[in-house]
Structure formats: structure tokens, C-alpha cells
Amino acid sequence: MAEKVNTVRRNAAGTNSNVAPFEAIYNRSECLLQLLGAFHDIADFDDIHQAAERLDAIQAWIRREARAAAKDPIFNDDIAADFPVAQATA
């Protein structure tokens, strides 16, 4: 029988702590902090799994921001035709 593995994450001080999965990112500053955290996870701890979880949260935030930007009237004029990727993700 396989043993259940508890999720262990390092906090900013680098010490281990059992915490819930990464929460959704809500602003640019938090996104950048998580990006730096992912780099730190890989460079200092060789923890690709925690870095991947952080990067998933970052990617979700970027997608939400791209959808919100696509709905902004400034992107609905002639300039938007130059950026088909923004229209495709809406």
C-alpha cells in the first residue's frame, strides 16, 4: 500500500511548513513575488514541484489578466487587430 505524502512547502525564511496549496494571485506584486519564489525554489532548494505549483498560480493570474485586458475598450479598436492572440484568449 502506498504511503500518503504530506505536502511540505518552505516559507520565505526557507523553513518547512505544512500549508495549503498556493492561493490564487490577485495582483502584479504578488505575481512577481511568486515568480521570485519559484526561482528560489529551484536555485536554492532544487524543488521543482513547489516551483511548478507557484508557476501554475502565476499562469492562472496571467490568463485572468489577459481576459480582463481583452474586454477593455482600448483593446476593441483598430489596434486590437494587430494582436490576434489577445482576441483568441478572450
C-alpha positions in Angstrom: 0.0 0.0 0.0 1.4 3.4 -1.0 2.1 5.8 1.8 0.3 9.2 1.7 2.8 12.0 1.3 2.0 15.3 3.1 2.7 18.5 1.2 5.5 20.4 2.7 6.4 23.9 1.5 9.1 26.3 2.5 8.1 29.7 3.7 10.1 32.9 2.9 12.6 32.1 5.6 13.4 28.7 4.0 12.0 26.6 6.8 9.5 23.8 6.1 5.8 24.2 7.0 2.7 22.3 6.1 0.4 24.7 4.3 -2.5 24.6 1.9 -1.9 24.7 -1.9 -0.9 28.1 -3.3 -3.8 30.6 -3.3 -4.9 32.5 -6.3 -2.7 35.5 -7.2 -4.6 38.8 -7.2 -2.1 41.5 -8.1 1.1 42.2 -10.0 3.2 42.5 -6.9 2.1 39.1 -5.6 2.7 37.6 -9.0 6.3 38.9 -9.0 6.9 37.6 -5.5 5.6 34.1 -6.5 7.9 34.2 -9.6 10.9 35.0 -7.4 9.8 32.3 -5.0 9.7 29.8 -7.9 13.2 30.8 -8.9 14.3 30.5 -5.2 12.7 27.0 -5.0 14.7 25.8 -7.9 18.0 27.6 -7.4 18.3 27.2 -3.6 16.3 24.1 -2.8 16.2 22.1 -6.1 12.4 21.8 -5.5 10.9 21.6 -9.0 7.5 20.5 -7.6 6.9 23.6 -5.4 8.2 25.8 -8.2 5.7 24.2 -10.6 2.8 24.9 -8.2 3.9 28.5 -8.0 4.2 28.8 -11.8 0.7 27.3 -12.2 -0.7 30.0 -10.0 1.2 32.7 -12.0 -0.1 31.3 -15.3 -3.7 31.4 -14.0 -3.2 35.0 -13.0 -1.7 35.9 -16.4 -4.7 34.3 -18.1 -7.2 36.2 -15.9 -5.4 39.4 -16.6 -5.3 38.8 -20.4 -9.0 38.0 -20.5 -9.7 41.2 -18.5 -7.5 43.3 -20.8 -9.2 41.8 -23.9 -12.5 43.1 -22.5 -11.1 46.6 -22.0 -12.5 49.0 -24.6 -9.0 50.2 -25.5 -8.3 46.8 -27.0 -11.5 46.7 -29.0 -10.5 49.3 -31.6 -8.3 49.0 -34.7 -5.2 48.4 -32.6 -6.6 45.0 -31.4 -6.4 43.7 -35.0 -2.6 43.9 -34.6 -2.8 41.5 -31.6 -4.8 38.4 -32.6 -3.5 36.4 -29.6 -5.4 38.7 -27.2 -8.6 38.2 -29.1 -8.1 34.4 -29.2 -7.8 34.1 -25.4 -10.9 36.1 -24.7 
